[in-house]
Every structure is written in structure tokens, then in C-alpha cells.
Amino acid sequence: MSRVLFARRRSICRSSIPKCVMKDLVIRAELKSQYYTQSAAITEEIRNPVYPPAVCKLVEHEIDCIEKTAQQLKNSGCGAYSILTQFPSLRLLASYGIMGRRKCSGRSIGMVKAVFIDYMGTAVDEHSPEMMEIVGRFCRHSALHDPKLVQRFILDTRRRYEADSYLDGYLSEDEIVDRIISDAEKQIGLADDCSALIGLIHSHWVNAPVFPDASAFFEQCPVPVYIITNNGLSYMEQALRRNGLNAAGVVSGDTVRAYKPHREIFDEALRLSGCAAEEAVHIGDSYDTDVVGARNAGIRPVLLLRGHGRQHDDVEAVDDLTQALNLIFN
């Protein structure tokens, strides 16, 4: 039996609302023997009844909630539940010492049939030797001499072009690279061999080293894994062969003439996998492109931090792909 807990930070009488709805759904679906539902919150409002205006709305839909009173969530009680869902965020529970971040699953009922995963920065290390050489050459041959400022210039310029590159106005990654170098020449005085820089970027796309946990993830994931990437498709095919990653499919910006976070690239992954949005999970290391993009398409996002990314209270996060496997499939 799956034991489901709806958790809330405060307004403990409101934590009962989704529990009552869930219980009613389970009964109507004749799944009472498979699911036990409960609700709780952190604040001390023990035995308070369900929020009165909500009672009226629930009764209007013939949902029973009269007997339900408030319960307080404590650390000792977390282990009794196999499924936890957030109202509004399980990460807030961690801030109150209720549970560690790795246990904040927020896992919803339903079968995950496919996992979508970002490539650069998630499956492979974007700080490749080729990229470090590119940054070094910018430092030596432009007005920017700080590697961090160079990386920020390249990233911001690339993202600006990707954001504006859409459908009829689509630019390939090769075209965007040409524009980044042209902008660097005009804005920061870059004076270097452009063809050599372009060659290094192409090599970076193909040869960026795979993270060890990525290889294990592709081998151990119990459902098909699809890559969603802004990288060009031809470079991705070479990179996957080199790194021995067996993806069920690849969706790139070239496929739909749009980059993340536009939902077209995620919709294409759903079409390719044959999954509904609620049957897929997307893992990526960028909040702005991966998390926002997945949500645009109704897909559950998981943010990969790798020990240094910025945490956000409104999304599930993991430090590595091994944790991601445990989070999704437990």
C-alpha cells in the first residue's frame, strides 16, 4: 500500500483540503486498498477543523471532510509515508528541520514512462579543455581578462540569441557562434583567429567529458531516456557515440526550430516518446531554460545542482543523477 502525505508549511487546517479530495478520488476509483492518505503541517494548530469556506466547497462536490482535524508534521512521522507532495514546497520543510533535502521527493502518484534530460552541464561537463582554451584565448586577445567575465559574456550572448531565435527567425547554433564572435570583436575588441575559435567550439560540443553519474544513469534508468538539448543535432549524434550514451531519442533546437525554454522542444519530446506530460520527468541544470521550459509543457522538472547551483524553493533539486534516480523512482 502507498501511504500519501500532503504537507504544508502553515495554515494546518488547509492541509486537509487536498487530502480530502485525494481520498475521495481513491474511493471513486476503487483503489482504497492501494492508497492511504493523510495531511499535516508544521505549525501547532492541533485538532483545528478544516477551513470552513473550503468545507462548503467540498460538500458542494459531495466530498466528505467533516471528521478531519489538523495534524502536526514531525520528523519522526516522515518515514511512514512513501509519497510526499508539497503545499506549497517541501523544501520549506527542510528549512524547519523536518526532513533533509534528499528526502523531499514531492513524488506524485502515477507511472513515469520516460525521463527527459538536458545534455550540456547535466550529462557532460561544460568546462571541457576546449572551452577552457577558448576562455583563455578571449582573456589574451580581448579587453576582458577575467575568465569569469569572459564566460559570462559568452553565456549571456548565447542565451540572448537563443531566446530570440524562434521558428521563422531561427538561427542554428553554428550561426549563433558566428554572431557571438562578431559581437566579441565589436564589443570587447577580440582579435584572434576566428576559424580556430570555431573549431574549438565544435570540438567542445563533441568531446565534452561525460560525468560518471551520467553513464550510470543511462544504464540504470528503468524507463527510456530522451535528450532535450539546444546543441546541434549532428554534433549530438557524434557526442553520444563518443561517450557511449544510449539515448532513446534526441530532440534538439534544430528539430523544432526553437530552443529551451520554448515549449515546442518539450512537446516534440513528448510526441517522440509517446508520453503524456504527466508521464514524463525532465532533469536539467538550468532553472531558466530547463525548469521553466518543462513547466511550460506541463512536465515535472527536477533541477540538478551538482553541489554549486543555486537552489530554488519552488522546484525539486538533487546534487547528482544518482539522487535523481532515487527521487523519481525511489
Phi, psi and omega in degrees: 000137176271129179257118188252129178241125172264117186249144179220150182291310181217191185051060189301331180292339178276340178295341180286337187299304181295329177300315181296319179296315180298316180300318179296319178297318180298316180296315181295328179275003180057043180243022185301328180285348185256340185226134170245127184245144178210164179220154180196168175213180187273322188289160186266084177232044189304136175074006175295144178283174177296145179311118189308313179299328179290325178303315181299317181292320179294316179298324178303327179261016177059040177252123184281127178215008188296323186277352186281131174232165189291144175234148178260133179277129177232159184303322184293340183265353186293323185292349182280351186244136181268340181229127179237136179229148195260142174216083009260341187207125178292337179297333177296328178297322179297322181294338178265005179076014181286319179202160178284161183298327184291340179269353184279079189283319186057026186286129182266157178290137181137161184265124173281121184255347179202149175243129173259142183219138173291161182255290186289121182093343179251305178268329179232157183279117181288347177268061181284164176304322180295318180293322178295326177291321177300313180299318179298320180291322175299318181297323183279335189236024176214180180281350177265122182245357177265121181305324181293321178292323177296312179299320179295319178299313182296314182295312182297319180293317179298314182294326178296315179292322179295321180296324182273348184271105189207124176052246184296334179263021185291136173243134176290165177299326177298317179293323178294320177301316178303320182287326177299314180295319178298317178296321180296322178296320183280321190267324183237013174068033178298128178227087183213173179286106185297319181296325178292319178296317179297320178298320177295320179295317177300318178295323177298316180299324185272323192254003178307129187292137180286140174289139180304321181289340177289317177301315179295323180298312181297327180284324189262343183298127185282355179233163180301143179248125179245139180264130173246118188217151172277347181293152179298144186297319182295322178290323179296318180299319177294317183295318181294320177297316182296319185270356178067032179264120184263088179274146177290338179182164179229130173242120181243172176302325179299329185297319186240003182058045177198147180254162170300142012266015177303138187288342182303323183289327177283322176299322178294323177295321176296317179297315182296321182277343183074022183255151166281161184303321182286353180261003183235155174230141177244132179247131177200164185261001181244124176293316188292328182255315184280308182292310181297317181296315179298317179295326177303328181261005179079018182262140178292123179264150171231124183268127179265120185265327185052036172080355183221354180286160179282132179277148177231138184289343188258015180214146175292142183224149177224159179270336180207175185284339173295316175297325180298318177301314180295322181295316185283319188248341175044000000 
